[in-house]
Amino acid sequence: MWGDRSGREPSRAKSPLRMRRTLSLVGTALSIAGLVVLGLAGWPLGWAAAALAALALIGLVDAAVITRRLVQERRG
């Protein structure tokens, strides 16, 4: 019932892609903030810094892909 596209959705329903893009950007910002905190604290945790950097990069790439898809949907 909830997964059907029968036209009963609210006319002002938000796109789940926009929410996903927002969450990607928030995750990226938090990952960068974590990198800054690790750098300022002087903790020698190379694996944690690498993991946070990877998460930040993944978030940016995800947001870019979603933005491109949203732009294509508006055109077509």
Sequence and secondary structure as in RCSB ss.txt:
>XXXX:A:sequence
MWGDRSGREPSRAKSPLRMRRTLSLVGTALSIAGLVVLGLAGWPLGWAAAALAALALIGLVDAAVITRRLVQERR
G
>XXXX:A:secstr
  S  SS S TT   HHHHHHHHHHHHHHHHHHHHHHHHHHT   HHHHHHHHHHHHHHHHHHHHHHHHHHHHHH
 
